[in-house]
Amino acid sequence: MASNKIQFRSIHELKDPALNNKLAQKEFQEEIPVEDFLADAEENGSGTSRRDFLKLLGFSTAAVTLAACEAPVIKTIPYVVKPHDIIPGVPNYYASTYFDGFDFASVLVKTREGRPIKIDPNPAAGDLGKTNARAQASVLSLYDNDKVKQPKFEGKDETFDKVDGYIIKGLEEAKASGKKIVLLSHSFASPTFKKLFAEFKEKYPTAELVTYDAFPYAAALDAAQEVFGQRALPVYDLKGTELVVGFHADFLGDYNAGSLETSYAAARKPGASMLRHVQVESNMSITGANADERIRLKPSAVNKTLVEVYNAIVGGGTSDKTASELAKELLAKGSKAIVFADGSKGAQVLAHLINQKLGSVAFTGKANFLKDFDKAKFEEFLGWVNAGQVGVLIANNVDPIYSYHKGQDFKKSLTKVPYVIAVADKKNEMYKAAKAVIPVANWLESWGDIEPQTGVYSLMQPTIQKIYKSRQIEESLLVWKNGKNNAANNYYDYLKGSATSILGATSFNKALYNGINVSNNATTLSYAGGNGAQAVAELGNFKPSDLELVLYTKTSMGDGTQANNPWLQELPDPLTRMSWDNYLTISPKDAEKFEIDNDLNARMQLDGSIVNLTVNGVKIENVPVFVQPGQADGSVGLALGYGKKDSGATADTGVNAYPLFDGSNLVVSNVKIEKTGEDHEFAGIQLQNTLMGRYEIAKEVPLAEFLNVAFDDEHKGWNKPLEYHTISGALPARKIDLWDAFDDTDGPHFNLSIDLNSCTGCGACIIACQAENNVPVVGKEEIRMSRDMYWLRIDRYYSSRQKVEVYEGLKEGMAVPELYGTAFGDGGALNHPADNPDVIFQPVMCQHCNHAPCETVCPVAATSHGKQGQNHMAYNRCIGTRYCANNCPYKVRRFNWFTYNLNDKFDFNMNNDLGRMVLNPDVVVRTRGVMEKCSMCIQETQATILAAKRENRKVTDNEFKNSCACAAACSTGAMTFGDMNDKESEVRELYSSNRRYYLLEEIGTKPNVFYHTKVRNRVEK
């Protein structure tokens, strides 16, 4: 077997050995929500069975069956004059650049009949083309119905002409009086924007460009300024690295303005030189969850350990055992090791100096220019405002009133500025403080350029006409510089002229077609300084307290720029598996100490305590608390980016933690919590789906065992092929069949490979699937009712750090959860599995079984098997018996409870005409009463096959690999989709791996999805 460590999905399974059985009993006990359909809710408020439901409506089963075959008819209007570049039914792809002030990616934008509907990575951009969940979801933000739709003046709708006249008047007054004109913008690494502002400053000499970011990376930039002499973040590449040690550095998340997950996954390929990852942290981060060895310490202890590692490596020596062991490992690996740190400037400086000493090859010398916040300059700007020296303030889609820790003071000081102009997308605090408002254009409506890092130039082009009367900041600067109605105000022409001088020999059209241009620019970062003693002193000034706070950004929400995006709000957090919330994470031991409760109610829904949080005198009220396994005792964590007021119906979710963040230090001491006595209702999905026979669903093996023990060894094999004992002797499970097999070698036969060693749990695949397949948002209440509609989920499994002889218990007839109590007693031991568990992320979708249990029980043959390996759903045949869901051992089929589109109860993107523009016309929008599930993106595979037929050629492996939305979006290569009948395909090569296994292979479903055992690079104790 791969591992004999027990696995558990939540801390509640450790408390209640019978929980799994309770969940299984509840799973299909869902009552039809008749009260939502009938007019008199009170009369029908009692529990109602499906049979009663049919009686009440006066339908026979036959009538329901007939009704299920009908669909509403919506008449369409054809083109009168068809655009030349659009063929109805055929998508167009445009290379562009996703940049919203926080995230960057070079992407391909899929459009249908002029509507952007999907974001894909740009293969020409390499690592810079990889997309995260926020990039995938950004297409929905284009169709945000809560946007400011036209210019405003004094709160009323107005024309651009009137607003521009008012602004130009203010600019001239400020110029004449010598008052400052401040453009307050998020970091904007656009050379053309900076060139344009320089020209704007020539006309208005008192103009100043001041950068403000909600999440400013100030500590990282200050450290880079000190160590490298440049205010730019270093770029790393882990492909040649064999050891990485992180100190609070979430480098698989939003660390240093760019995730390292692509090169991290490449270095984690199992083998003799596989990257070993040690993480020292307080919060259970997505990076810590992927580590081989995770050392959990409270923030002050993390700082102390980092200082001791620095002393040991740079020469001072250390008596700290943990630090000594880490230093020894780092020195042994030398240049093939790297250290990352976060939380404060001092931590970052020490990490840079350690890497300099090691001569780490992961340091590329390239510079990341995406962030350029300067805290000193911003504070100088605040001084100008308070002194009444600013005549005009133009805020370019930033809201310091919400995200600056002294936002209310800033709001009061704005009364001293005669002209406040907001370039905004929502009616937020800056919108309300401004006299004139210009709606900002979405990146999908804009022209632009970005220089993300050394030698890289990326272009942005509009993929749709402006939906409303909006304008990007560059267009506004041209108008204010040149005057209204000037022929030179065309920003496309201005950009093209500027880009041509930057591109050199490369033509503008070619660069625009590729989306990105890479040159051999020699400008690099090099170690030029760094005061280690000062950094040590800074970390020493961090005063330990009984409770310390770590602030962080979630993979879904980031800094909150897209807080009104319902796809992102509903996306479950990789670790907690909670959606529609941020919360204070606390360790199980501290939860007991502070009498914090996380309990499951009778419906298996999670309820938790609410506290008031006070940090250095700043109080945030009504913060829900989540008990997080792996959280360091004496520490709590809270995500930024939530609680945005007046920024849309969805954005006002959770609590605003920015008042606790000074822009530099992510770790804070002097924390107090006080229970309010109220309870919070969480919306989580981890405990909703019970897999039969859950033992070893997610397999893992130590690296030494992987390298030195044959996978099929009779006694010690870590991935022994499953065999059945028959009258003919032992036979491989895949060879035993109750049905006659048919020939599936003619044409493609699709398989999906999922490598647990590469999956980081980021969730980009979930959003990509949602965008491609029109998966509806159901909202917090429905998620809580176990009615999520995701076709793909990422299960998060915790596993104990110590081995347990489980098979003996199984032989005695004990269920796996029952063994928890046996192995760990009452949970009071120091080595309780919830203290510091290992984590495995496992994507699960329809397994497209060749012997699908769902197909055999459907009374109307709504689900059937295709020759290409996919399990199909005919929605117009389905009558919603849910027999298939009951018979599915993987729990991947979803019952559509409601008509989510055009339903006022679900006021998300499908409830309005603008939001529905994101829908993919190649995939039907399902109505209530049917089952739905993953289709392996059959619309894309068939389009790929048909395109090859038209061109009379064979489909290439790369075409099929990009046909499945989840696999195309995966930046680590954890998912590989392809044709098993193509002997040259990558998926066929992966099939031959000795790490390959099937989910619940023993029940004989013969899936077309297979997994690869996770390998941990550590010595098991």
N, C-alpha and C positions, 0 to 999 in steps of 0.2 A: 504494500500500500504506500501511497505517497506520503502520508503523514498520519500519526496517531494522536494528533491534538484535536480536541473537540472544537466545534465551531458553534457560534451563537450569533443571532442577528440583532439582539438588543439585550439590554441589562435585565429586562423583565423575564427573559427566558431563564436567567440564572436564579431569579427569585421564585419563579413558579415553574417547576418541572413539567406540569401538565399544560402549560400555555399552548404548546404546539397543537395539542388535541383540541383545545378550546377554539383556537383559530380555525382549524379545519372544520369544526362543526358550524362556526359562524359564517364560513365563506360563502355558502350558497343558501343562506337563510334570509337573504335580502327580500324585503317585502316590496311589492309593486307600489310606487308612490301615487296611489289613486287620488289622494287629497290634492295633489298638484294639478290634476286634470279636471276634477269636478269643481263645480262652482261653490258648493257649500262645504268648506273645509271642516267646519266644526262637526257637521253631521257625520262625516266620514273620517273622523280623526282617529278612530280605532284601527288596530291592525287589520289589514285586508289581504287575503290570499289572492293568488293569480286567478283562481276559478271565480271567486267573488267579484273580482275586477271585471271579468268578462260578463258575468251576470248583470252587474250594475249598468254596463254599457249596452246591454241587450244584444250582444253579438254571440254568434256561435263560433266555434273554432274555425269552421270553413269560411265564415265571413272575415275573420281576422286574417286568415291565410290570403284571401282575395285582396284585402286592403293592403297587405304587405307588398303586393306586386304592383301597386300603384304609386305614382310619385307626382308631386305638383308640377304643372306645366308652366314654364316661364318662357315667354316668347322672346326671341332675340332679333336684333336688327343687323342685317349684313352691311359690309362696307359698300358705300356708294362709289367712292374712289379709293381703291386699295393702295396703301403706301408701297413703294417699290421694294423696300428692304424688309417687308413683313409678308411671310407666307402663313396664312391662318393654319393653326395646328402645329406649326414648327417653331421651336424655341430659337431665340437669338441669344448669343453670349457676348458680353462685353467685358474686357479687362478694365478694372478700375482699382481704386484704393479706398479701403474702408478706414475712415478716421473720424472719430467723434469727439476728440479732445482727450480721450483716455486710452482707447485701444487703437491699434493699427494692424492692418493686414492687406496684402496685395491679393485681390480676389477676382473671380469671374462672376459676373452678375447674369443670371438666367432671366430672360424676359419672355413674356408671351403676349403677343398683340400689343406691345408697348408698355406692359406692366412688369416691373421687376417682381419676381416671385420666389427667388432662391439665390442663396450665396454659396459659391463653391470656392475652394482654395485655388489659387493661381499656380499651376505647376511650374511656370517659368520663374517664379520668385523663390523657389526652394523653401527654406525655413521661414522666410518672411511672408510666405503665402499661406502658412498654416492658420486655420481659423479656430477660435474658441467658441464657446456657447454664445457669447455676446455678439460676436461677428455674425454667426449664423442667424441670430434672432434680429439683427439690425434691420432686415428687410421689413419686418413688421412695424418697426418704429417709423418708417416712412409713411405708413397708413394710419398714423395715430389720430384719432378723431378729436382728441383733446388739445390739439395744437392751436397756437395762435394763427388765425387764418388770413389776417390782413393787417396793414399798418394801423396803429392806434395813436391818437393824440388826445391827451387828457381823458383817457378811458373810453373814447368813442372811436368808431371806425373812421378812417381817414384815407386819403390818397397818398401815394409816395411823394407826389409833387408838394403837397402841403407839409408833410413831415420833413422832407429834405429842405424845404425853405426855412423851416423853424431851426433845423440843426445847423445849416450854413450860417444863419444869423448868429447863432450862439458861438460858432467857431470864429467868426469875424470879430465878435465882441471880445472873446478871450484873447485873440491875437492882438487886438488894439490895447487891451488893458494889461497885457503881459501875464495873464493867468494861464495856468497849465491846462492843456488839453490831454486827457489821459484815455488811452484805449486799453481797457482792462480785459485781457483775453486769456483763455487757457493756453497751455503750451501749444505752439503751432510751428512745427518744423518745416515750414514752406518757404523756400528761397524766394519765390515770386511774391508771396505775401509780405515778406520782410523788405523786399525791394520796393514794393508799392508803398509800404508805410514810410520808407526813407524819403520817397518823393512827396508823400503827404506832409512829412515833417519839413520839407523845403518850403512848402507853401505856408505851413503853420509852425513856425520855429519852436513854439513852446510845447509841441506835441511830444508825448512820451508813451512808449509801449511798455506796459507793466503786465507781467505774467502772474496769473493766479490759477492754481489747480486745487480742486477739492481734496484730492489725494496727491500731494505735491512732490513726493520723493525728495524732500528737502534734505534729509539726513544723508541719503545716497549721493546727492549732488554736492553737498558740502564736503563729504569725504573724498569724492573724486577730484574736487577742486584742490584739496590739500595734497592728495597723493599723486595725482597725474598732472596737476597744473592746468587742467581744463575742466570746465563745467559740463561734462558729458559723461554718460554712464558707460562702463566697460561692457563689451560684448564677449560672451563666453561660448565655447563649443566643447561639449563633454565627450565627443566621439573617441578621443584618445586617452580618456581619463579612466583610472581604475579605482579611485577612492574619492568620494565627496563627503565632506562633513558640513552639515548645516546647523547654524545657531539661529533659531527663529526665522530662518530665511525660507520663505515659501516659494522656492524657485521653480516649482511646477505650476504656480499660480501667477500672481501679479508682481513678482519680485523684479526690481530694476527695469520696469516698463517692458518686460518681454519674458515669456515663459521659455524654459529650457527643455521642455518635455520631449521635443523631437530628437535632439542629440542625446538626451538622457536615455530614451528608449533604445536608441541605436547602441549605446554603450552597455545596456543591460541585457544584450543577447547572451543567453547562457553559454558559458565556456570558461576556459582557464583564465582568461583576462576579463571576465565579466566585472562591470563596475560594482563596487561595494558602496552602499549608502548608509551613513550614520547621521541621524537627526537628533539634535538636542533642542527641545522646545517645551513650551507649556501647554498651549492649545494643541489639540489633535488637528493638524493641518492636512491638506491633501498631499503635501510633500512628505510629512511625517508618516502618513498612512502608507506611503509607498516605500518607506525605508526598510532596509534589512535589519537595522538595529535602531531602536528609538529610545532615547534617554529622556524621560520626562522630569523636568525640574521647573520650579517656579521662576519667574523672570529674573529676580535678583541672583538666583543660583546659576541660571544660564549665563548671565554676564560674568559671574565669578569664574565659571568653568572656561569661558572664552579667554579671559585674562590669563588663567593658569596655562592654557594651551599655548597662548602667545609667549608666555615666559619660558615654557619648556622648549619651544622651537627656536626662539630668537636668542636664547642663551642664558636666561636667568634661572632656569630650573624650576621645578615644582614638586611639592609633596602631596598634591591632590591625586588620588588614585585614578579617578575617571579621566582627568586631564592628562595624566601621564600615559595612560593607555592610548588615548586618542593621538597624542603627540608622537608616540612610538610608531603607530600605524602610519601617520602622515609622513614622518621622516623616512620610513621604510619604502614608501611609494615614491617619495621625492617629487619629481616633475609631473608624475602621473596622478598627483593628488591635487585637490582644490578645496578651499574653505569658503563658505558663504555665510554672511551674518547680516542681521537686520535688527531693527528696533530703535537704533540711535546712531548718530554720527560716529561715536567712539567705537561701536561694534563693527561698523563698516570699515573704518580705518585699520583696525587690528586685523581684519580678514584680508585686506589688501596687502598689508605688510607680511603676513604669514605666507600668502601666495607668492610674494616677491622672493622671500627666503627660499621657498620650495622650488621656485622657477617653474611654476605650473604651466603646462602646455595648454590648459583650458583657456588661459587668458590670450585672446587673439590679437589684442592691440587695437582692434576696431572700436569706434566710438558710436554709441547710441545717442542720437540727437532728439529723440521724441519728447524729452522733458527738459525744461530750462527755467523752472521756477527759482527765483532768487529771493529768499526770505528777507534779506536786508533791503532789497529794492522795494519789496511789497510793504514793509514797515515804514519805509521812507514815504511811499505813496499815502499810507494812512496818516502820516504826519502832515502831508500837504492838505489832505481833506480836512483834518481837524483845524488846521490853521487858516482855512478859507482860501487857499491858494489855487484850488482847482476850479476852473470856469466851466469846463465841459467834461463830463465822464461818460464814456461809451463802454458799456459792459457787453462783451461779445460772448453771449451764451454761457455766462458764469453767474453763480448766485452765492456770493460770500455771506449773505444774510442767513442762508441755510447751512452752509458747510464750513464757514470760518468759526473758530471756537469763540470768538468775540463778535459774533454776527449781529447781535442786537445793538452793541455799541456802534458798529459800522452803520447800521440802519439809521441811528439817530444822527450820526455825523453827515449823512447824505443831505440833510436839510441845509447844509452850508454850501452845497454845490448848485449853482443857478440852473445848469442844464444837465439833467440826467437822462441818458438815452439807453434803452435796453434793446439789444439785439437778442431776442429770446424765442424759445419754442413753446413755452408754457406760461400760464398766468401766475408765475411764482413771485417770490418776494421782490426780486429786482424789477419784474414787470410792474408790480404795484407801486414801487418807489419811483419809477420813471415817468416823466411827462410825455415822452415820445417813445413808441415801441415799433421796432421793425422785426417782423417774423423772420427767423433764420431759416435758410434753405437746408434741407437734409442733404447728406453727402451723396445720395443717389440722384439728387437734382442739381449737382454742382460741378463746376470745373475746378481743378486745383492740382497742386503738386506737393509732394512730401519728400524730404530727404531723411529717411528713418535712421540710417547709419552710414558709416564711412563707405564712400564709393557707390552708393545706391540712390537712384533717383526714381521716384514712383509717381505716376500720373493718375489723376482722378477725372472721370468724365461722367456727365449726366446720362442716365439710362431711362429717364422719363421727363416729360415737360413738368415744370413746376405745378404741383397740384393746387396750391393756393397762392396768394399774393405774397410770396416770400422772397428773400434776397440774401445772398451770402455776403459776408463782411467785405470781401474784396470789391464787389460791385458797388457797395455803399461808399467805400473809400474813393473809388474812381469818380463817382458823382460829386462827392464833397470836395475832391481835389480839382476836378475839371469844370464843375458847374453842371447844372441840369441840362439834359437834352444835348450833351456834347457827343459828337461822333466817336470820340476816343473812349467812351465809357463801356465799350464792349470788352468784357473780361476775357472772353475766349481769345480774342486777338492779342490782348495784352499778355496772356499766359503763353500763347504760342511764340510770341517774340522773345519772351524771357526764357522759355524752355529751349528754344533753338540755340541760344548762346551757352546753355548749360550742357546740352547733349553733344555738341561738337559735330563729329562726323555722322552720328546717328540721326536719321530724319525724325521729325516730330511725329509723323504718322506711324512710323514703325514702332517708336517708343509707346505711342498711344495704343497700338494694336497689341503689343506685348504686355502693356500695363506697367512695365518696370524696365529700367536700364541700369546695368551694373558696369562700372568702370574700374580701372586700376588706380584709383585715387590712393596716393601714398600716405595721406594724413592718418596718423595712428596715435594711440595713447601709449605712454611709457611711464614707468615709475620715476617720479621726480622728487618725491618728498614723503611726508607723513610723520607726524610726531606721536610715536607709540606711547611715550610716558604721559602725554596729555590725554590720549585716548583712554589709557588705563585709569587715569585720575577721573575722567568723566564718568566712566562706568562705576567707579568707586563711589561717586557722588549719588548714585541711585540708592535711595534709602529703602531697605527692605521693610515690609510691613506684613501683618498677618494675612492680608488678602491683597493680591496684585492683579492688575488688569492688562490683558493683551488685546489691542484693537487690530482688526484684520479686514480684508475684503473677501467676499465670497466669489466663487467662480461664476455664479449666476449674475450677481448684482454689480460687482466691481465697485466703482466709486459712486454709483447711483445715477449715472448719466442716463441710463435707459430704465429708470425705476418705473416708468409707466408702461413698460412692455409686459403684457400678461404671460407671454411664453416664458420669460425669465423669472417672473414672480412665482409661477407654478412649478418651475424646474426644481426638483428635490435637491437639497444640499447633498453632496456626495457622501458625507460622513453621518450627519444626523438623520438624513432622509426626510427632513421636514421641508415643506414649501409654504409660501405666503407668510414668512415670518423672519425676523431676526430675534435673537434671544441671548441671554447670558448663559454660557456653558460653564458647568461646575463639575468637579470630580465627585464620584459616588461618596467618598469619605467626607468631603466638605458638605455635601448635600445632607448627609446624616447629622453632621455637626450643627448646621444652621436650620435643621428641620425642614429642608426643602423636599417637596414631594413631586414625583413623576409617577402617576398611576394610570392604569388602564381601567376604563369603565366597563360596563357590561357589554358594550358593543365593540370592545377591543380598541377604543379610541383613547388617545393619550391626553391627559390633562396634567397641567403643571402649575406650580406655585408662581405667584407674581411678587416681585420685590421692588422697592425703591432703591436705586443705586446712587451712591454719593462718592465722588472722586475729587479729593482736594477741594471740598466745599461746593463743587458743581453737582447738582442733583438732577437725575433723570427718573421720572416716575413711571410706574407700571411696566416694568421690564419682566417678561416671562423668563423662567429659568429652565434650562434643559440639562439633565444629568448626562454628562458625556464621558463614557469610558475612555481612559487614556489622558484625561485632563489632569495636569499636575495639581497635587494638593496645594492649597494656598494660592491658587490662581483662578481667575475667571476670564472668559473671552467674550467679545461682543463685536458683531459685524457692523461696518460702516455702510452708508449708502441708502439706508431705509428712512422711513418717516418723512417723506417730502410732502409738504403741504401745498395745495393749489397747483399741483403739477400733473393733474389727471386723476381719474377715478381709481386707477390701479396703484399709483405711486404712493398714496397715503397709507402705506402698509408698514407695520413695525414701528420701531422707535428710532429717533435721530441720535446717533452716538457722536456726531461731529463736535458737539460742545466739549467733549472730553479729549479731543485730539488737537494738539498744538501745531500740527503740521510736520513735526520732526520725530517725536518720540512715540512709538507705537506701544511701548510698555510704560505703565504708570503704577505708582504705589499709592498707599494711603486710601484704600478702597473700603467702603462699608456698604453692607446690604441690610435691608430691613423688610421683612415680610409684611405684605399688606393684608393678608388673610383672604385675598381673592384668588381664584384659579383661572388659568388660561387654557383655551382649547387649541391644541396643536393639530395641524393637518400633516400627517405623515403617511408614507406608503410602504415602509419597510415590512411591517407585520401583516400586510393585507394578503399576501399570496404565499400559501404553504406548499412546498414541493414535497411530494411523497418520498419517503426514504431519504431524508435529507442528509444522511451521513456522507461526507466527502463529495458534496456538490461542487465545491471549489477546491481543487487539489493543489497541494504544495509539497515541495521537496527541498531539503538543504542542498547547496551547491556541491559539497563534497560527495554526498550520496549520489547526486545526479551524474557526477563525473566518474565515480569509481565503482558504482554498483550497476549491473545490467538492469535495465528497466523491467525485464521479464524474468529476472532471477526467481527461481522457485520459492525461495524462503525470504529474501530481502528485496525483491523487486518492488520498485516504487511506482510503477505504472503497469502492473501485470495485465495483459489482455484478458478480458472476461471470457470464461469458458463455461459451457454447460455440460454436465455429465449425462450422456444418453446411452442407450443400449449399444450404440456403435462406438462408445468411448467418448472421451472429452472432445468437444467441437467448439471452435470459436463462435462467439455469440452472433457475429455478423453472417455466419454461414447457415444458421438455423432459421428456417422459414416455415410458417404455417400456410403461406399463400404462394401461388405460382408467380414467379417473377416474370416481368416483361422486359423486353429489350429497350434499354434507355441509352444506348451508345450512339444512336442516330440523332445527331444534333447536339446542342449543349445540354448539360446536366449541371445545375448550379449548386455550389456548396459555399458555405461561409465559414472561414476560420477565425477563431477568436483566441488571441494569446493573452492569458492572464498576467504574464510577465510584463506586457507592454501597456496594458490598460491602466490609466491613472485615475479613472473615474470622473474625468472633467465634464462630461455631459454634452459635449459638442454633437455627438452622434444622436442624442435624444432630440435636440432642437432641429437638426438636419432632417430627421425622420418626420418630425412634426410639420415642418415647412413643406416637405415634399408630398406628404400624404394627407394634408388637410386634417390633422388631428386636432380636435377642438380643445379649447381651454374650458375647464368645468368650474373653476373657482374653489375657494377654500372649503366651503361647506360640503361640496360634493367630494372633494379629496378626502375630507374627514369621514365621509360616508362610504369610503372604499370604492368610489366610482371614477377613479382616474381613467383616462382614455388612452394612455400612452401605449403605442405599439412596441416600444422598446423601453426596457427599464435597466438600470444598473443596480443589481443587488450588492449591498455591502455586508460582507461577513467579517465578524471579529473571530479570532481564534486564540486560544489560550497559549501562553508562552511555554507552559510545561506539558510534557507528554503524559498521556493517560492511557492505560490499557483498556481501550474501549471494547475491543472484540470480546473480551471475557464477559463484559456486561451484556453485549448483544446476544452472546450464546445463552445467557440466562433469561433471555426474553425481555430485557429492559429496552425501552425506547431511548433514543439518544438524549433527549432533554432530561430524562430521569437520571441520567448519569451525572448531571451537573452537581446535584446535591451530594451524591456519593463521592465525587472527586474533590469537592471544595467545601464540604461541610456546610456551615451556616453562612459562609461568605465573609467571616471575620478575619481570615488569615491574611498575612501580608502579601502573599502571592495570589490573591484573588484574581481571577481572569479578567475582571473589568478594570483593574488598576492600570494596566498597560498592555492591552491586547495587540496582536498583529491584525492587519486589515487586508482583506482581499476584495477587489472590485470585480464583479462578474456581470457583463452585459447579457441579458436574457431577452430573447424575442421568440416568436413562433419558430420552432425547430424544424419545420417543414419535413415532418417525419414521412418516410417512405411507407411505414405502417402506422398511419396516423389514427390514434384512438378517436379523435373527433369525427372523422369521416364515417366510421361504422355506426355511429349512434344518431346521426342527423336524420330525422324522419322525412325530410323533403329534399335531401341531397343538395343542400345549399353549400356544403363544403366538400371539395373533391380534390383529387391529386392530378397534377399535370405531368406530362412526359418529361418536362425540363426540371422536375424536382420540386416545384413549388406547390404548396398547399393552397388551393384557391378558395375564395369566398364569392358566392353569387348573392349579392345583397338583396336583390329583388325576389329571391326564393326564400330567404330566411324568414321564419315566423317567430324567432326569439324564444325557442324552448329552453335554451341555455344547456341542453344536454351536452353539447360539445365542450363547453367550459367546464362542466362537471367532470367530464371524462378526460380532460387535458391534464396530464401529470405536471406540466410546466407552468400552468396558470398564466397563460399569455394571451388569452382571448378576452376581449372586452365587450360587455353588453352596453349598447347605446340606450341609456335611460330616457334621454330627452332629445328634442330637436334643438340642438345647440345654436344653430344659425337662426336668425330671425325670432329669437326667443328673449323676451325682456328680462327673464330671470337670469340670463347669462350675458351680462352687459360687457362683453369683451369684443375682440375684433370681428367676430362673425355676426354681431348684432347690428352692424351698420354698413352702409354701402361702401364707405371708404375702407374699412377694415377687411371687407370681403375681397377687395382687389388683390390681396395676397394669395388667394386660393389658386391651387394648381388645377387647371381645367382638365388635365389628363387623369385626375383621380376624382371619383365621385364623392360628393359631400353626403355622408350617410345620414339617414333619418332615424328616428327612435324605433326601438323594437327589434333591432338586428344586432348580430354579433359582428365584430370586426377585429382585425389583427394584422400583423406584419404580412406583406405580400412579396417580400424580397424585391420591392420596387419593380414589379412586373411591367409597369408602363415604360420604364427606362430600358429594361433588358429587351423588350420587344422593339422599342424604337431603335436601339442599337443594332439589333438583328436586321430590321427592315432597311436601315441605312446601308448596311453592308450588302444586302441583296440587291438594292438599286445600283450599287457600284460594282456588283459582281465580284466580290472579294470575301475573304474570310475575316471574321471579327477578330481583332487583336485582343490580347489578354488585358492590356491597359484600358481598352474601351469597356470591357465587362467589369473590371475592378472599380471603375468610376460610375457604374450604372446603379450601384446600391448606395443610397444616400448616406447611411451610417458609415460605411467603409470609406467613401470618398471624403467624408468630413474628419475622419480620425487622423490626428496629426502625429500619432506615435506608431502607426502601422499595426495597431493591435487587431484590427479587423481587415481581413482580406477576402474579397468576393471574387468568384471566378467559375470557369467551366471545367468540371472534373474530366470531361471527355477530351479536353485539350491537353495533350501530354506535355506541352511546354509551359502550361500555366503555373503561376506561383501557388495557387491554392492546391493544385495536385502535388506539388513539391512539399508543401506544408503537411499534406495528408500523410506523408511517409515519415513524419517526425516521430521519434519515440516518446515525445511529450504529449502526443495527441490522445484525447479521450472524448467520450460522449457523455452528455448529461443523462443520468438515469438509464445507462445502456442496458442494465439488467432487465428492464421491463420490455425490451424488444421493439421499441418504436422506430428504430433505425433512422435517426435524424439526419438531415443534410446540413446541420450546423455542428461543428466540432470545436473543441477547446484544447488549449495547451496548458499543461501543468505549470503553476507558478514556481519559480526557483528563487530561494532566498540565499544570499551570499553571506552566510555567517556560520559559525561553529555552534551547533545546537548544544545547549547545556543540559 
